[in-house]
Amino acid sequence: MKDHAPITLTMVLHRDEGAGLRVSLEGAAGAPVVLPLSQISVEQGIGRQLRITMPMWLAKDRNLIASPDARQGSFL
């Protein structure tokens, strides 16, 4: 996959940081990361869930998805 290609993930909102959103994949059990609002598109889900579209490079940078060179298993 190209690093500029978009990816959409369902995430849990922890806090609005002003210029970004602190979110995680697993809610209270997940390690939250900050995603800059300038790089993402957000759709409201149910409750604190959001559907966030971002560039592939940002998802990799924040360790939200495995990258093939990280030896984290297969990457489709």
N, C-alpha and C positions, 0 to 999 in steps of 0.2 A: 504494500500500500504506500501511496505517496504521502509524505509528511504534511503536505498542504491540504490533502483531502479531508473533508469534515467527518466527524464521528459524533454520534448522539448517545449520551448516557443518561440514565435515570439516577439522580443523586438526591441526597438529603441536605436541606439547607440548615446550617448551624447559625450563621449570622451574616448580615449585610455589613460589609466593611467599608462601604462608601464607594471606593473605586473598584471593588471586587466582591465576590461572594465566597464565604468560607463554607465549603461543602464536603461531603464524604459519600462514598459508595454504600456504606452500611450503617449510617446513622450513628448512634452513640458508640457502637462497637468499632466504627471505622476511624482511621486517622484523617482528620480534616485537612484540606488544602485550600489555598486561596486561588480563585480563578479571576483574572482581570476582566471587568465588564467590557473593555475594549476588544477583547478577543473571543467573546462568547455570545451566543444567542440563547435566550431563556424562554421556556414555555412553562407556565404554572401547571402543576399536577395536583394530586390530592394531598391535602395537609401541607407538610413541609417538603414533599417530593417535587422535584423540578426535572424537566427534560432539558438538558444542556447540550447544545451543539458547539463544538470547538474544533480547531485544527488538530490533526493527528499529532503533530509535533508537541502541542501543549499537553495533550493527554499522556503522551510518553514522558514528557518532562516532569509531570506531577505524579508519575508512577500509577496512573489510573488504568493503564493497559500494559500488557507485556510487550516488550520489543524483542525481536528475534535474536539480537546480539546479547541479551541479558540472561540467556539460558534459563528462562522462566517457563519452559514448556513450549508447546507448539503455538504458532501465531498464524491465524488464517487470514 
